[in-house]
Structure formats: C-alpha cells, structure tokens
C-alpha cells in the first residue's frame, strides 16, 4: 500500500514562510505528477501546485510568485516552499501522487497550515 507522509505544516504569521514535504513510499508505479492541494471547511479541494516528471509545473493563480514546488525523484519526495503567506492561505494541505492517466492516484492525510497573527 502506497504511503505518503507529510510534514511541515503549522502556525505562521502573515508574511511568514513554511516548507511542506511529502515523502512517498511503497511505490509500485511510475510517478508522473506530484502535487499539493488544499481545502477549507465547506469548500472543494483545490490545486495549489503540481510538478510532472517532464518536468512541468502548474500553480494556482493565487499562489504564483509566492509558492515554489519541487521534487526529488530519487527520494520520491515533493516539497512546497510557501513564502509571503496570507491568512487566506489557511487550509489543510494534501499531498497527491499519481501516474500519468490517473490509474494510480494517492493522497496524503493532510497537514494544517494556519496563517494568523
């Protein structure tokens, strides 16, 4: 069973930074994309950023210029560097790992990010 272990969430003041990490293990398929999504209560989960094996990256408009996604293929790990954090970035952040055509698609357990003074 694929395991995704997330870390790096927490409480930070507006304007601060956090770095999320997600390490995937027990992988039995070729990882095509690794990404981060977020969700607040009562709303749909939304894409924050993703990176493919090409590599290509994709960011939500709301985080462009502030967040940077990267991956270490040797470690099956994806990172999300979050700078200039805003209160509206507060959410549970979920790691996602998938194969190219979504045949394999896995989620982490989520990590809380709270931006507040």
Backbone as CSV, one residue per row, in Angstrom:
resi,resn,N_x,N_y,N_z,CA_x,CA_y,CA_z,C_x,C_y,C_z
1,UNK,0.836,-1.185,0.000,0.000,0.000,0.000,0.881,1.249,0.000
2,UNK,0.604,2.155,-0.930,1.371,3.393,-1.018,1.193,4.199,0.262
3,UNK,2.280,4.777,0.707,2.246,5.607,1.909,2.801,6.982,1.579
4,UNK,2.073,8.017,1.964,2.508,9.405,1.785,2.594,10.045,3.162
5,UNK,3.761,10.514,3.517,3.975,11.124,4.832,4.279,12.593,4.637
6,UNK,3.386,13.434,5.140,3.511,14.879,5.009,4.087,15.481,6.285
7,UNK,4.788,16.576,6.127,5.309,17.290,7.285,5.503,18.758,6.921
8,UNK,5.639,19.594,7.946,5.978,20.992,7.722,4.856,21.987,7.955
9,UNK,3.662,21.529,8.211,2.575,22.452,8.477,2.717,23.097,9.847
10,UNK,1.836,24.069,10.107,1.871,24.715,11.406,1.250,26.092,11.375
11,UNK,1.541,26.850,12.425,1.032,28.213,12.570,2.137,29.203,12.220
12,UNK,1.804,30.175,11.385,2.777,31.183,10.987,2.068,32.523,10.866
13,UNK,2.804,33.590,11.105,2.243,34.923,10.981,2.160,35.345,9.516
14,UNK,1.250,36.244,9.202,1.191,36.760,7.827,2.555,37.302,7.391
15,UNK,2.917,36.986,6.159,4.218,37.373,5.641,5.306,36.358,5.889
16,UNK,5.011,35.359,6.695,5.998,34.337,7.021,6.103,33.248,5.968
17,UNK,6.921,32.250,6.273,7.184,31.158,5.337,7.046,29.807,6.024
18,UNK,6.696,28.825,5.221,6.673,27.427,5.645,7.119,26.568,4.477
19,UNK,7.656,25.420,4.786,8.024,24.457,3.758,7.368,23.133,4.079
20,UNK,6.536,22.678,3.157,5.894,21.378,3.291,6.700,20.316,2.559
21,UNK,6.713,19.116,3.132,7.368,17.979,2.493,6.412,16.800,2.456
22,UNK,6.543,15.995,1.435,5.732,14.783,1.321,6.602,13.684,0.729
23,UNK,6.823,12.652,1.520,7.642,11.524,1.083,6.743,10.336,0.764
24,UNK,6.905,9.814,-0.436,6.113,8.662,-0.867,6.944,7.388,-0.757
25,UNK,6.310,6.331,-0.251,6.992,5.047,-0.143,6.065,3.934,-0.610
26,UNK,6.654,2.762,-0.783,5.912,1.585,-1.271,5.279,1.890,-2.631
27,UNK,6.040,2.585,-3.464,5.549,2.958,-4.795,5.808,1.818,-5.765
28,UNK,4.779,1.402,-6.477,4.896,0.307,-7.427,4.550,0.742,-8.843
29,UNK,4.533,2.052,-9.072,4.206,2.564,-10.395,5.134,3.738,-10.705
30,UNK,5.162,4.165,-11.970,5.943,5.337,-12.352,5.178,6.599,-11.956
31,UNK,5.784,7.371,-11.069,5.133,8.599,-10.630,5.223,9.626,-11.745
32,UNK,4.081,10.085,-12.225,4.068,11.126,-13.244,3.982,12.512,-12.609
33,UNK,3.022,12.697,-11.764,2.842,14.019,-11.160,2.809,13.916,-9.641
34,UNK,3.370,14.918,-9.012,3.296,15.079,-7.568,2.779,16.494,-7.327
35,UNK,1.892,16.633,-6.354,1.319,17.955,-6.168,0.774,18.182,-4.779
36,UNK,0.373,19.416,-4.579,-0.242,19.844,-3.329,-1.600,20.474,-3.630
37,UNK,-2.579,20.070,-2.854,-3.924,20.635,-2.901,-4.249,21.171,-1.520
38,UNK,-5.278,21.997,-1.436,-5.702,22.489,-0.126,-7.223,22.568,-0.065
39,UNK,-7.702,22.523,1.166,-9.144,22.526,1.365,-9.486,23.232,2.672
40,UNK,-10.493,24.084,2.602,-11.040,24.693,3.806,-12.438,24.133,4.013
41,UNK,-12.932,24.119,5.241,-14.251,23.544,5.516,-15.330,24.182,4.651
42,UNK,-16.161,23.329,4.064,-17.269,23.807,3.265,-16.931,24.132,1.831
43,UNK,-15.658,23.969,1.460,-15.263,24.262,0.093,-14.610,23.044,-0.544
44,UNK,-14.526,23.100,-1.883,-13.903,21.989,-2.604,-12.387,22.051,-2.464
45,UNK,-11.780,20.893,-2.561,-10.328,20.827,-2.572,-9.829,21.454,-3.880
46,UNK,-8.792,22.270,-3.767,-8.286,22.961,-4.940,-6.794,22.705,-5.120
47,UNK,-6.374,22.735,-6.383,-4.961,22.573,-6.687,-4.192,23.810,-6.235
48,UNK,-3.080,23.569,-5.552,-2.159,24.646,-5.208,-1.010,24.676,-6.209
49,UNK,-0.367,23.527,-6.371,0.753,23.426,-7.299,1.022,21.966,-7.600
50,UNK,1.540,21.726,-8.810,1.912,20.369,-9.182,3.148,20.403,-10.065
51,UNK,3.855,19.292,-10.071,5.050,19.163,-10.904,5.050,17.772,-11.513
52,UNK,5.299,17.708,-12.815,5.321,16.428,-13.500,6.754,15.928,-13.633
53,UNK,6.884,14.751,-14.203,8.197,14.156,-14.409,8.932,14.747,-15.599
54,UNK,8.295,15.651,-16.355,8.893,16.188,-17.592,10.177,16.978,-17.333
55,UNK,10.293,17.979,-16.459,9.234,18.423,-15.535,8.519,19.680,-16.016
56,UNK,7.247,19.748,-15.740,6.482,20.977,-15.918,5.795,21.280,-14.590
57,UNK,5.558,22.541,-14.345,4.896,22.944,-13.114,3.607,23.704,-13.427
58,UNK,2.712,23.641,-12.472,1.434,24.330,-12.603,1.090,24.907,-11.240
59,UNK,0.677,26.184,-11.214,0.353,26.846,-9.960,-1.031,27.480,-10.035
60,UNK,-1.714,27.494,-8.911,-2.933,28.282,-8.807,-2.544,29.756,-8.922
61,UNK,-3.403,30.546,-9.547,-3.107,31.966,-9.721,-2.852,32.651,-8.383
62,UNK,-3.543,32.214,-7.355,-3.455,32.876,-6.053,-2.104,32.678,-5.370
63,UNK,-1.304,31.730,-5.828,-0.017,31.475,-5.172,1.177,31.752,-6.073
64,UNK,0.934,32.098,-7.323,2.040,32.365,-8.248,2.920,33.492,-7.711
65,UNK,4.225,33.254,-7.767,5.171,34.250,-7.279,5.455,34.144,-5.797
66,UNK,4.665,33.346,-5.071,4.878,33.196,-3.626,5.272,31.772,-3.248
67,UNK,4.706,30.790,-3.949,4.967,29.383,-3.656,5.839,28.772,-4.743
68,UNK,6.676,27.821,-4.341,7.503,27.093,-5.296,7.434,25.607,-4.990
69,UNK,7.108,24.830,-6.015,7.051,23.380,-5.849,8.306,22.764,-6.461
70,UNK,8.783,21.700,-5.833,9.941,20.980,-6.363,9.832,19.521,-5.965
71,UNK,10.578,18.671,-6.658,10.543,17.247,-6.330,11.933,16.654,-6.417
72,UNK,12.139,15.649,-5.584,13.380,14.872,-5.581,12.993,13.465,-6.003
73,UNK,13.268,13.136,-7.253,12.826,11.844,-7.774,13.525,10.668,-7.088
74,UNK,14.761,10.864,-6.702,15.497,9.789,-6.040,14.875,9.431,-4.695
75,UNK,14.263,10.416,-4.066,13.648,10.202,-2.749,12.129,10.103,-2.829
76,UNK,11.558,10.208,-4.032,10.094,10.224,-4.176,9.459,11.231,-3.235
77,UNK,10.032,12.403,-3.201,9.595,13.438,-2.274,9.260,14.718,-3.031
78,UNK,8.186,15.361,-2.607,7.795,16.640,-3.190,7.766,17.683,-2.080
79,UNK,8.182,18.891,-2.436,8.259,19.988,-1.485,7.405,21.163,-1.968
80,UNK,6.931,21.935,-1.013,6.236,23.171,-1.346,6.784,24.267,-0.441
81,UNK,7.552,25.158,-1.023,8.058,26.322,-0.298,7.022,27.425,-0.400
82,UNK,6.527,27.861,0.740,5.477,28.873,0.779,6.017,30.135,1.439
83,UNK,6.099,31.195,0.688,6.573,32.481,1.188,5.456,33.511,1.147
84,UNK,5.658,34.596,1.862,4.681,35.695,1.887,3.276,35.172,2.157
85,UNK,3.163,34.348,3.151,1.882,33.707,3.438,0.840,34.721,3.876
86,UNK,-0.395,34.432,3.468,-1.529,35.295,3.766,-2.573,34.521,4.571
87,UNK,-3.412,35.208,5.322,-4.470,34.489,6.069,-5.326,33.605,5.171
88,UNK,-5.543,34.010,3.940,-6.360,33.204,3.026,-5.666,31.935,2.551
89,UNK,-4.409,31.762,2.903,-3.721,30.505,2.622,-4.019,29.443,3.681
90,UNK,-4.706,29.833,4.730,-5.054,28.898,5.792,-5.937,27.784,5.243
91,UNK,-5.520,26.543,5.453,-6.249,25.385,4.930,-5.541,24.113,5.385
92,UNK,-6.167,22.989,5.123,-5.480,21.709,5.220,-4.858,21.422,3.850
93,UNK,-3.579,21.154,3.848,-2.841,20.900,2.609,-2.637,19.399,2.447
94,UNK,-2.975,18.911,1.258,-2.885,17.492,0.962,-1.868,17.229,-0.148
95,UNK,-1.049,16.248,0.062,-0.109,15.793,-0.956,-0.812,14.803,-1.875
96,UNK,-0.476,14.856,-3.149,-1.044,13.926,-4.141,0.066,13.377,-5.031
97,UNK,-0.012,12.081,-5.289,0.933,11.411,-6.172,0.128,10.550,-7.132
98,UNK,0.452,10.619,-8.415,-0.345,9.848,-9.382,0.480,9.415,-10.565
99,UNK,-0.054,8.421,-11.273,0.520,8.013,-12.545,-0.059,8.906,-13.644
100,UNK,0.417,8.723,-14.873,0.101,9.694,-15.932,-1.385,9.790,-16.231
101,UNK,-2.093,8.701,-16.264,-3.509,8.709,-16.627,-4.400,8.392,-15.436
102,UNK,-3.913,8.720,-14.234,-4.705,8.616,-13.010,-5.096,7.171,-12.673
103,UNK,-4.434,6.197,-13.288,-4.722,4.811,-12.910,-4.360,4.608,-11.445
104,UNK,-3.238,5.171,-11.058,-2.825,5.188,-9.658,-2.889,6.630,-9.180
105,UNK,-3.582,6.850,-8.079,-3.816,8.216,-7.596,-3.961,8.163,-6.072
106,UNK,-3.012,8.751,-5.367,-2.976,8.610,-3.915,-2.882,9.972,-3.225
107,UNK,-3.460,10.012,-2.011,-3.490,11.240,-1.220,-2.834,11.031,0.136
108,UNK,-2.217,12.093,0.627,-1.723,12.070,1.988,-2.845,12.359,2.968
109,UNK,-2.507,12.333,4.252,-3.510,12.504,5.291,-3.849,13.967,5.549
110,UNK,-3.044,14.868,5.027,-3.293,16.297,5.194,-2.498,16.891,6.335
111,UNK,-2.081,18.143,6.151,-1.370,18.868,7.198,-1.951,20.279,7.276
112,UNK,-2.195,20.724,8.493,-2.851,22.019,8.688,-1.830,23.149,8.566
113,UNK,-2.196,24.156,7.780,-1.427,25.393,7.689,-2.350,26.520,8.136
114,UNK,-1.924,27.247,9.157,-2.709,28.358,9.676,-1.863,29.622,9.631
115,UNK,-2.385,30.641,8.953,-1.688,31.914,8.842,-2.504,32.943,9.627
116,UNK,-1.943,33.368,10.748,-2.675,34.255,11.635,-1.714,35.004,12.536
117,UNK,-2.098,36.226,12.875,-1.291,37.000,13.807,-1.803,36.806,15.241
